[in-house]
């Protein structure tokens, strides 16, 4: 997910890349100072978001909370003190009481409750969960929507999970491409290019939440979304069975196929093979089998890099594993590659960057850190590592208890807080650890 900057560019485009001298300096005495002098320190966009009303235009129902106004947030909540606090608190607690949260005490339980509150404040009363509440993040990314839907399903909120997918179906419609993000009022907020990984994320989420939406009034709309995304995803494959080049979750113009596009599409086509029905399902199954073999023959042969031509690895290796896929071929090899990717992505503050060749600024990104925890949580051998990583997320929440997008080199939060993607993945990882 990118940050907007003036002129329509994005900060990832401007700042991505590894500087050898900087990387060297970061490992020596004074490295943190070098981070700060050579890179912009990421900004903070509030400590949390809190509800202030159930009525009126949706933009006025909640507000960003900074340190100066933190005392206005009612303890243990995402509700502002004020005339409407009681019904809002009742709505929050009624929703929480219906969830299946992991644990009964300790850090894991605290993290899960905080992440659930973050999801609530970014989705309650809205057709789609927004990524964050800062204006630049107050939109819906299909990847985020998919993870929120799966988290709500896993928590037992079938209606919430169904609402996410049904609302996304309304926005995608019959369009030949999926947009990078959608505005809640309709359309798109800017001219970012479409992202083909979105087809995969939609299909993965629909398959992972089928028990929530099948048989409901929205089932027809979601089934139509599945058929459209499955059929269209097949047209986005080249003759060798691999996806065409497309931007992915880094939201950069790419000249090579990335694992960040291939992995979600593979996971999505595997789900479509069980959902789409008839000939379309058979085509999706065949395409997934072929893509899996080709991904292994290309990315795998080169050590599972981010880009098909080789280089450093990134978070996308986790999307070839559970909870995104069930018993994938070469799982032992993929888990070893996950550990190597984590080694490349590790940051001195204890978290992880999006990729091994990410800029050496010492900043950890919480969604990517949570994704790694989620993959580790699905294997007995690495479950303790998942617990440690989730504990790190717990320890690096804001003063208000929300999960921020980033953690600076000094351990302080940065970016918007909360971030829906982080909250959703932290919840599913916590549930897998607790199983």
One Martini backbone bead per residue (centre of mass of N, CA, C, O) as a GRO file, in nm:
protein
  435
    1UNK     BB    1   0.096   0.036   0.023
    2UNK     BB    2   0.060   0.365  -0.041
    3UNK     BB    3   0.169   0.699  -0.047
    4UNK     BB    4   0.077   1.011  -0.087
    5UNK     BB    5   0.192   1.264  -0.316
    6UNK     BB    6   0.268   1.515  -0.475
    7UNK     BB    7   0.176   1.475  -0.824
    8UNK     BB    8   0.083   1.147  -0.811
    9UNK     BB    9   0.279   1.013  -0.670
   10UNK     BB   10   0.483   0.787  -0.473
   11UNK     BB   11   0.685   0.701  -0.213
   12UNK     BB   12   0.780   0.435  -0.326
   13UNK     BB   13   0.885   0.539  -0.593
   14UNK     BB   14   1.090   0.749  -0.459
   15UNK     BB   15   1.227   0.527  -0.225
   16UNK     BB   16   1.291   0.285  -0.365
   17UNK     BB   17   1.569   0.111  -0.276
   18UNK     BB   18   1.912   0.016  -0.263
   19UNK     BB   19   2.184   0.142  -0.070
   20UNK     BB   20   2.485   0.030  -0.009
   21UNK     BB   21   2.598   0.244   0.184
   22UNK     BB   22   2.356   0.252   0.371
   23UNK     BB   23   2.352  -0.044   0.453
   24UNK     BB   24   2.627  -0.036   0.585
   25UNK     BB   25   2.575   0.195   0.789
   26UNK     BB   26   2.334   0.047   0.940
   27UNK     BB   27   2.551  -0.175   1.075
   28UNK     BB   28   2.678   0.056   1.222
   29UNK     BB   29   2.778   0.297   1.389
   30UNK     BB   30   2.511   0.519   1.349
   31UNK     BB   31   2.277   0.400   1.174
   32UNK     BB   32   2.024   0.550   1.269
   33UNK     BB   33   2.127   0.830   1.188
   34UNK     BB   34   2.142   0.759   0.887
   35UNK     BB   35   1.852   0.708   0.840
   36UNK     BB   36   1.758   1.004   0.922
   37UNK     BB   37   1.943   1.163   0.708
   38UNK     BB   38   1.855   0.984   0.432
   39UNK     BB   39   1.554   0.976   0.548
   40UNK     BB   40   1.238   1.001   0.584
   41UNK     BB   41   1.039   1.035   0.844
   42UNK     BB   42   0.765   0.895   0.919
   43UNK     BB   43   0.454   0.970   0.961
   44UNK     BB   44   0.180   1.057   1.173
   45UNK     BB   45  -0.186   0.949   1.178
   46UNK     BB   46  -0.246   0.903   1.455
   47UNK     BB   47  -0.358   0.672   1.724
   48UNK     BB   48  -0.664   0.672   1.630
   49UNK     BB   49  -1.009   0.573   1.605
   50UNK     BB   50  -1.338   0.728   1.665
   51UNK     BB   51  -1.653   0.722   1.760
   52UNK     BB   52  -1.939   0.978   1.747
   53UNK     BB   53  -2.152   0.851   1.532
   54UNK     BB   54  -2.450   0.711   1.355
   55UNK     BB   55  -2.492   0.980   1.202
   56UNK     BB   56  -2.486   1.083   0.899
   57UNK     BB   57  -2.229   1.127   0.731
   58UNK     BB   58  -1.974   0.903   0.722
   59UNK     BB   59  -1.735   1.113   0.771
   60UNK     BB   60  -1.882   1.202   1.066
   61UNK     BB   61  -1.865   0.929   1.258
   62UNK     BB   62  -1.549   0.986   1.278
   63UNK     BB   63  -1.210   1.020   1.428
   64UNK     BB   64  -0.916   1.135   1.468
   65UNK     BB   65  -0.654   1.063   1.715
   66UNK     BB   66  -0.457   1.239   1.917
   67UNK     BB   67  -0.278   1.309   2.192
   68UNK     BB   68  -0.446   1.563   2.280
   69UNK     BB   69  -0.733   1.365   2.251
   70UNK     BB   70  -0.716   1.089   2.411
   71UNK     BB   71  -0.911   1.143   2.663
   72UNK     BB   72  -1.181   1.112   2.476
   73UNK     BB   73  -1.135   0.815   2.497
   74UNK     BB   74  -1.277   0.544   2.594
   75UNK     BB   75  -1.192   0.298   2.775
   76UNK     BB   76  -1.153   0.018   2.574
   77UNK     BB   77  -1.210   0.189   2.305
   78UNK     BB   78  -1.380   0.342   1.991
   79UNK     BB   79  -1.496   0.595   2.175
   80UNK     BB   80  -1.636   0.898   2.222
   81UNK     BB   81  -1.698   1.136   2.421
   82UNK     BB   82  -2.060   1.186   2.447
   83UNK     BB   83  -2.392   1.185   2.364
   84UNK     BB   84  -2.337   0.886   2.193
   85UNK     BB   85  -2.179   0.676   2.371
   86UNK     BB   86  -2.375   0.452   2.464
   87UNK     BB   87  -2.471   0.326   2.191
   88UNK     BB   88  -2.182   0.273   2.092
   89UNK     BB   89  -2.091   0.087   2.320
   90UNK     BB   90  -2.312  -0.123   2.277
   91UNK     BB   91  -2.236  -0.195   1.987
   92UNK     BB   92  -1.951  -0.286   2.043
   93UNK     BB   93  -2.012  -0.507   2.263
   94UNK     BB   94  -2.208  -0.675   2.096
   95UNK     BB   95  -2.005  -0.751   1.880
   96UNK     BB   96  -1.785  -0.879   2.060
   97UNK     BB   97  -1.974  -1.102   2.194
   98UNK     BB   98  -1.999  -1.257   1.897
   99UNK     BB   99  -1.709  -1.346   1.915
  100UNK     BB  100  -1.410  -1.544   1.835
  101UNK     BB  101  -1.166  -1.513   2.058
  102UNK     BB  102  -0.849  -1.547   2.155
  103UNK     BB  103  -0.831  -1.628   2.449
  104UNK     BB  104  -0.827  -1.496   2.810
  105UNK     BB  105  -0.518  -1.406   2.825
  106UNK     BB  106  -0.292  -1.182   2.753
  107UNK     BB  107  -0.142  -1.071   2.470
  108UNK     BB  108  -0.314  -1.218   2.257
  109UNK     BB  109  -0.585  -1.115   2.363
  110UNK     BB  110  -0.521  -0.811   2.345
  111UNK     BB  111  -0.464  -0.802   2.043
  112UNK     BB  112  -0.735  -0.912   1.942
  113UNK     BB  113  -0.915  -0.693   2.062
  114UNK     BB  114  -0.778  -0.453   1.925
  115UNK     BB  115  -0.816  -0.551   1.631
  116UNK     BB  116  -1.123  -0.565   1.645
  117UNK     BB  117  -1.165  -0.264   1.703
  118UNK     BB  118  -1.033  -0.168   1.445
  119UNK     BB  119  -1.238  -0.299   1.256
  120UNK     BB  120  -1.489  -0.165   1.362
  121UNK     BB  121  -1.407   0.141   1.311
  122UNK     BB  122  -1.354   0.067   0.983
  123UNK     BB  123  -1.678  -0.065   0.934
  124UNK     BB  124  -1.901   0.050   1.085
  125UNK     BB  125  -2.159   0.148   0.869
  126UNK     BB  126  -2.003   0.039   0.622
  127UNK     BB  127  -1.976  -0.117   0.320
  128UNK     BB  128  -1.661  -0.077   0.366
  129UNK     BB  129  -1.362  -0.114   0.457
  130UNK     BB  130  -1.118   0.087   0.553
  131UNK     BB  131  -0.785   0.122   0.577
  132UNK     BB  132  -0.832   0.418   0.689
  133UNK     BB  133  -0.891   0.762   0.815
  134UNK     BB  134  -0.721   0.893   0.647
  135UNK     BB  135  -0.777   1.037   0.352
  136UNK     BB  136  -0.567   0.849   0.187
  137UNK     BB  137  -0.717   0.573   0.335
  138UNK     BB  138  -1.042   0.630   0.267
  139UNK     BB  139  -1.042   0.330   0.134
  140UNK     BB  140  -1.074   0.036  -0.087
  141UNK     BB  141  -0.888  -0.248  -0.089
  142UNK     BB  142  -0.918  -0.560  -0.205
  143UNK     BB  143  -0.712  -0.689  -0.017
  144UNK     BB  144  -0.834  -0.582   0.245
  145UNK     BB  145  -1.120  -0.685   0.209
  146UNK     BB  146  -1.045  -0.982   0.206
  147UNK     BB  147  -0.917  -0.992   0.493
  148UNK     BB  148  -1.162  -0.889   0.646
  149UNK     BB  149  -1.360  -1.109   0.564
  150UNK     BB  150  -1.197  -1.344   0.685
  151UNK     BB  151  -1.185  -1.242   0.974
  152UNK     BB  152  -1.490  -1.226   1.024
  153UNK     BB  153  -1.545  -1.520   0.971
  154UNK     BB  154  -1.352  -1.636   1.191
  155UNK     BB  155  -1.513  -1.470   1.425
  156UNK     BB  156  -1.844  -1.498   1.333
  157UNK     BB  157  -1.910  -1.260   1.112
  158UNK     BB  158  -2.106  -1.318   0.856
  159UNK     BB  159  -2.230  -1.046   0.778
  160UNK     BB  160  -1.967  -0.887   0.748
  161UNK     BB  161  -1.836  -1.063   0.531
  162UNK     BB  162  -2.064  -1.038   0.322
  163UNK     BB  163  -2.063  -0.729   0.290
  164UNK     BB  164  -1.787  -0.699   0.165
  165UNK     BB  165  -1.839  -0.870  -0.097
  166UNK     BB  166  -2.098  -0.733  -0.199
  167UNK     BB  167  -1.974  -0.448  -0.227
  168UNK     BB  168  -1.749  -0.529  -0.421
  169UNK     BB  169  -1.933  -0.631  -0.647
  170UNK     BB  170  -2.056  -0.353  -0.709
  171UNK     BB  171  -1.777  -0.224  -0.802
  172UNK     BB  172  -1.676  -0.426  -1.015
  173UNK     BB  173  -1.864  -0.598  -1.171
  174UNK     BB  174  -1.774  -0.609  -1.535
  175UNK     BB  175  -1.492  -0.544  -1.523
  176UNK     BB  176  -1.173  -0.615  -1.671
  177UNK     BB  177  -1.068  -0.473  -1.404
  178UNK     BB  178  -0.895  -0.418  -1.106
  179UNK     BB  179  -0.864  -0.194  -0.878
  180UNK     BB  180  -0.662  -0.069  -0.638
  181UNK     BB  181  -0.912   0.126  -0.559
  182UNK     BB  182  -1.203   0.239  -0.368
  183UNK     BB  183  -1.463   0.443  -0.333
  184UNK     BB  184  -1.734   0.469  -0.128
  185UNK     BB  185  -1.897   0.666  -0.343
  186UNK     BB  186  -1.745   0.577  -0.591
  187UNK     BB  187  -1.514   0.467  -0.771
  188UNK     BB  188  -1.207   0.644  -0.795
  189UNK     BB  189  -0.953   0.850  -0.645
  190UNK     BB  190  -0.766   0.769  -0.896
  191UNK     BB  191  -0.495   0.666  -1.147
  192UNK     BB  192  -0.435   0.396  -1.076
  193UNK     BB  193  -0.350   0.106  -1.169
  194UNK     BB  194  -0.436  -0.187  -1.214
  195UNK     BB  195  -0.475  -0.513  -1.028
  196UNK     BB  196  -0.451  -0.859  -1.065
  197UNK     BB  197  -0.449  -0.956  -0.766
  198UNK     BB  198  -0.751  -0.897  -0.709
  199UNK     BB  199  -0.872  -1.156  -0.822
  200UNK     BB  200  -0.741  -1.340  -0.613
  201UNK     BB  201  -0.851  -1.210  -0.354
  202UNK     BB  202  -1.149  -1.254  -0.409
  203UNK     BB  203  -1.145  -1.565  -0.441
  204UNK     BB  204  -1.020  -1.633  -0.172
  205UNK     BB  205  -1.240  -1.503   0.005
  206UNK     BB  206  -1.486  -1.653  -0.103
  207UNK     BB  207  -1.380  -1.939  -0.027
  208UNK     BB  208  -1.315  -1.873   0.286
  209UNK     BB  209  -1.647  -1.762   0.325
  210UNK     BB  210  -1.882  -1.950   0.221
  211UNK     BB  211  -2.035  -2.010   0.499
  212UNK     BB  212  -2.145  -1.711   0.519
  213UNK     BB  213  -2.294  -1.660   0.214
  214UNK     BB  214  -2.425  -1.913   0.170
  215UNK     BB  215  -2.780  -1.869   0.152
  216UNK     BB  216  -2.804  -1.579   0.105
  217UNK     BB  217  -2.909  -1.282  -0.038
  218UNK     BB  218  -2.594  -1.243  -0.158
  219UNK     BB  219  -2.508  -1.493  -0.325
  220UNK     BB  220  -2.555  -1.408  -0.621
  221UNK     BB  221  -2.351  -1.173  -0.623
  222UNK     BB  222  -2.099  -1.340  -0.540
  223UNK     BB  223  -2.112  -1.551  -0.765
  224UNK     BB  224  -2.076  -1.345  -0.991
  225UNK     BB  225  -1.800  -1.249  -0.898
  226UNK     BB  226  -1.657  -1.518  -0.926
  227UNK     BB  227  -1.705  -1.565  -1.229
  228UNK     BB  228  -1.573  -1.306  -1.326
  229UNK     BB  229  -1.291  -1.337  -1.196
  230UNK     BB  230  -1.223  -1.611  -1.316
  231UNK     BB  231  -1.255  -1.547  -1.619
  232UNK     BB  232  -1.061  -1.298  -1.618
  233UNK     BB  233  -0.806  -1.427  -1.506
  234UNK     BB  234  -0.760  -1.616  -1.749
  235UNK     BB  235  -0.700  -1.367  -1.948
  236UNK     BB  236  -0.425  -1.291  -1.761
  237UNK     BB  237  -0.283  -1.521  -1.911
  238UNK     BB  238  -0.031  -1.666  -2.053
  239UNK     BB  239   0.094  -1.919  -2.251
  240UNK     BB  240   0.267  -2.031  -1.988
  241UNK     BB  241   0.053  -1.971  -1.729
  242UNK     BB  242   0.130  -1.692  -1.655
  243UNK     BB  243   0.110  -1.392  -1.557
  244UNK     BB  244   0.091  -1.083  -1.614
  245UNK     BB  245   0.205  -0.787  -1.593
  246UNK     BB  246   0.176  -0.620  -1.267
  247UNK     BB  247   0.078  -0.465  -1.024
  248UNK     BB  248   0.096  -0.468  -0.672
  249UNK     BB  249   0.126  -0.409  -0.335
  250UNK     BB  250   0.349  -0.186  -0.413
  251UNK     BB  251   0.251   0.005  -0.646
  252UNK     BB  252   0.425  -0.053  -0.912
  253UNK     BB  253   0.592  -0.038  -1.190
  254UNK     BB  254   0.630  -0.326  -1.390
  255UNK     BB  255   0.858  -0.546  -1.594
  256UNK     BB  256   0.794  -0.789  -1.407
  257UNK     BB  257   0.703  -1.059  -1.269
  258UNK     BB  258   0.539  -1.116  -0.962
  259UNK     BB  259   0.462  -1.281  -0.672
  260UNK     BB  260   0.236  -1.067  -0.594
  261UNK     BB  261   0.061  -1.183  -0.839
  262UNK     BB  262   0.081  -1.496  -0.854
  263UNK     BB  263  -0.010  -1.596  -0.571
  264UNK     BB  264  -0.305  -1.487  -0.556
  265UNK     BB  265  -0.398  -1.621  -0.821
  266UNK     BB  266  -0.350  -1.909  -0.735
  267UNK     BB  267  -0.530  -1.910  -0.485
  268UNK     BB  268  -0.788  -1.821  -0.638
  269UNK     BB  269  -0.809  -2.055  -0.848
  270UNK     BB  270  -0.836  -2.278  -0.638
  271UNK     BB  271  -1.110  -2.171  -0.536
  272UNK     BB  272  -1.263  -2.162  -0.810
  273UNK     BB  273  -1.263  -2.477  -0.851
  274UNK     BB  274  -1.499  -2.491  -0.611
  275UNK     BB  275  -1.712  -2.246  -0.707
  276UNK     BB  276  -1.793  -2.200  -1.018
  277UNK     BB  277  -1.847  -2.432  -1.196
  278UNK     BB  278  -1.802  -2.640  -1.426
  279UNK     BB  279  -1.599  -2.543  -1.674
  280UNK     BB  280  -1.470  -2.313  -1.515
  281UNK     BB  281  -1.356  -2.487  -1.289
  282UNK     BB  282  -1.176  -2.663  -1.469
  283UNK     BB  283  -1.002  -2.430  -1.577
  284UNK     BB  284  -0.896  -2.337  -1.303
  285UNK     BB  285  -0.759  -2.599  -1.219
  286UNK     BB  286  -0.565  -2.617  -1.460
  287UNK     BB  287  -0.432  -2.338  -1.420
  288UNK     BB  288  -0.324  -2.389  -1.132
  289UNK     BB  289  -0.144  -2.630  -1.193
  290UNK     BB  290   0.032  -2.487  -1.402
  291UNK     BB  291   0.121  -2.243  -1.230
  292UNK     BB  292   0.262  -2.395  -1.008
  293UNK     BB  293   0.481  -2.518  -1.189
  294UNK     BB  294   0.588  -2.243  -1.303
  295UNK     BB  295   0.663  -2.108  -1.041
  296UNK     BB  296   0.870  -2.323  -0.960
  297UNK     BB  297   1.045  -2.303  -1.234
  298UNK     BB  298   1.113  -1.997  -1.171
  299UNK     BB  299   1.118  -1.885  -0.884
  300UNK     BB  300   1.235  -2.141  -0.750
  301UNK     BB  301   1.502  -2.162  -0.916
  302UNK     BB  302   1.578  -1.852  -0.789
  303UNK     BB  303   1.481  -1.851  -0.471
  304UNK     BB  304   1.222  -1.679  -0.439
  305UNK     BB  305   1.164  -1.407  -0.566
  306UNK     BB  306   0.993  -1.133  -0.643
  307UNK     BB  307   1.124  -1.155  -0.923
  308UNK     BB  308   1.162  -1.361  -1.196
  309UNK     BB  309   1.475  -1.266  -1.249
  310UNK     BB  310   1.544  -1.199  -0.955
  311UNK     BB  311   1.660  -1.167  -0.619
  312UNK     BB  312   1.484  -1.062  -0.380
  313UNK     BB  313   1.262  -1.109  -0.138
  314UNK     BB  314   0.916  -1.140  -0.016
  315UNK     BB  315   0.603  -1.165   0.123
  316UNK     BB  316   0.465  -1.351  -0.106
  317UNK     BB  317   0.557  -1.633  -0.008
  318UNK     BB  318   0.317  -1.665   0.200
  319UNK     BB  319   0.087  -1.702  -0.036
  320UNK     BB  320   0.184  -2.019  -0.083
  321UNK     BB  321   0.053  -2.060   0.197
  322UNK     BB  322  -0.073  -2.103   0.469
  323UNK     BB  323  -0.400  -1.967   0.459
  324UNK     BB  324  -0.412  -1.961   0.127
  325UNK     BB  325  -0.335  -2.268   0.127
  326UNK     BB  326  -0.376  -2.622   0.073
  327UNK     BB  327  -0.138  -2.825   0.064
  328UNK     BB  328   0.115  -2.743  -0.087
  329UNK     BB  329   0.343  -2.783  -0.291
  330UNK     BB  330   0.651  -2.767  -0.156
  331UNK     BB  331   0.633  -2.678   0.150
  332UNK     BB  332   0.918  -2.708   0.264
  333UNK     BB  333   1.050  -2.512   0.064
  334UNK     BB  334   0.869  -2.265   0.128
  335UNK     BB  335   0.946  -2.240   0.431
  336UNK     BB  336   1.242  -2.186   0.380
  337UNK     BB  337   1.188  -1.929   0.208
  338UNK     BB  338   1.048  -1.771   0.429
  339UNK     BB  339   1.291  -1.755   0.621
  340UNK     BB  340   1.476  -1.608   0.419
  341UNK     BB  341   1.299  -1.363   0.378
  342UNK     BB  342   1.300  -1.274   0.673
  343UNK     BB  343   1.600  -1.222   0.689
  344UNK     BB  344   1.597  -0.994   0.470
  345UNK     BB  345   1.347  -0.820   0.620
  346UNK     BB  346   1.476  -0.750   0.866
  347UNK     BB  347   1.473  -0.541   1.158
  348UNK     BB  348   1.618  -0.391   1.431
  349UNK     BB  349   1.321  -0.353   1.575
  350UNK     BB  350   1.181  -0.663   1.491
  351UNK     BB  351   1.072  -0.634   1.220
  352UNK     BB  352   0.934  -0.591   0.881
  353UNK     BB  353   0.975  -0.567   0.557
  354UNK     BB  354   0.848  -0.618   0.239
  355UNK     BB  355   1.164  -0.652   0.151
  356UNK     BB  356   1.501  -0.722   0.089
  357UNK     BB  357   1.519  -0.441  -0.108
  358UNK     BB  358   1.445  -0.246   0.081
  359UNK     BB  359   1.482   0.025   0.226
  360UNK     BB  360   1.733   0.141   0.466
  361UNK     BB  361   1.533   0.277   0.737
  362UNK     BB  362   1.426   0.080   0.984
  363UNK     BB  363   1.137   0.018   0.886
  364UNK     BB  364   0.841  -0.129   0.982
  365UNK     BB  365   0.574  -0.340   0.860
  366UNK     BB  366   0.280  -0.469   0.980
  367UNK     BB  367   0.145  -0.642   0.757
  368UNK     BB  368   0.396  -0.811   0.685
  369UNK     BB  369   0.445  -0.917   0.969
  370UNK     BB  370   0.168  -1.060   0.995
  371UNK     BB  371   0.197  -1.252   0.756
  372UNK     BB  372   0.430  -1.413   0.871
  373UNK     BB  373   0.282  -1.506   1.123
  374UNK     BB  374   0.057  -1.659   0.972
  375UNK     BB  375   0.242  -1.873   0.843
  376UNK     BB  376   0.372  -1.978   1.109
  377UNK     BB  377   0.092  -2.062   1.249
  378UNK     BB  378   0.050  -2.326   1.035
  379UNK     BB  379   0.303  -2.449   1.200
  380UNK     BB  380   0.445  -2.618   1.451
  381UNK     BB  381   0.754  -2.531   1.413
  382UNK     BB  382   0.650  -2.195   1.401
  383UNK     BB  383   0.455  -2.099   1.627
  384UNK     BB  384   0.645  -1.945   1.819
  385UNK     BB  385   0.722  -1.730   1.611
  386UNK     BB  386   0.440  -1.616   1.590
  387UNK     BB  387   0.411  -1.527   1.881
  388UNK     BB  388   0.651  -1.328   1.880
  389UNK     BB  389   0.540  -1.147   1.651
  390UNK     BB  390   0.273  -1.072   1.789
  391UNK     BB  391   0.408  -0.946   2.036
  392UNK     BB  392   0.537  -0.718   1.880
  393UNK     BB  393   0.273  -0.590   1.792
  394UNK     BB  394   0.165  -0.541   2.073
  395UNK     BB  395   0.417  -0.355   2.162
  396UNK     BB  396   0.351  -0.152   1.884
  397UNK     BB  397   0.137   0.009   1.974
  398UNK     BB  398  -0.038   0.255   2.050
  399UNK     BB  399  -0.154   0.443   2.310
  400UNK     BB  400  -0.456   0.350   2.209
  401UNK     BB  401  -0.407   0.035   2.081
  402UNK     BB  402  -0.328   0.056   1.790
  403UNK     BB  403  -0.246  -0.047   1.467
  404UNK     BB  404   0.001   0.039   1.275
  405UNK     BB  405   0.171   0.053   0.978
  406UNK     BB  406   0.433   0.150   1.140
  407UNK     BB  407   0.785   0.117   1.257
  408UNK     BB  408   1.029   0.268   1.371
  409UNK     BB  409   1.359   0.248   1.461
  410UNK     BB  410   1.263   0.346   1.772
  411UNK     BB  411   0.950   0.210   1.800
  412UNK     BB  412   0.763   0.404   1.675
  413UNK     BB  413   0.483   0.510   1.537
  414UNK     BB  414   0.342   0.499   1.197
  415UNK     BB  415   0.118   0.624   1.024
  416UNK     BB  416  -0.166   0.483   1.022
  417UNK     BB  417  -0.424   0.464   1.291
  418UNK     BB  418  -0.550   0.222   1.193
  419UNK     BB  419  -0.504  -0.091   1.007
  420UNK     BB  420  -0.688  -0.324   0.850
  421UNK     BB  421  -0.485  -0.532   0.749
  422UNK     BB  422  -0.339  -0.583   1.012
  423UNK     BB  423  -0.580  -0.662   1.187
  424UNK     BB  424  -0.673  -0.906   1.020
  425UNK     BB  425  -0.408  -1.075   1.025
  426UNK     BB  426  -0.369  -1.083   1.332
  427UNK     BB  427  -0.627  -1.241   1.386
  428UNK     BB  428  -0.578  -1.499   1.217
  429UNK     BB  429  -0.311  -1.569   1.353
  430UNK     BB  430  -0.423  -1.595   1.641
  431UNK     BB  431  -0.620  -1.825   1.574
  432UNK     BB  432  -0.400  -2.027   1.479
  433UNK     BB  433  -0.239  -2.038   1.741
  434UNK     BB  434  -0.499  -2.129   1.925
  435UNK     BB  435  -0.567  -2.422   1.797
   0.00000   0.00000   0.00000
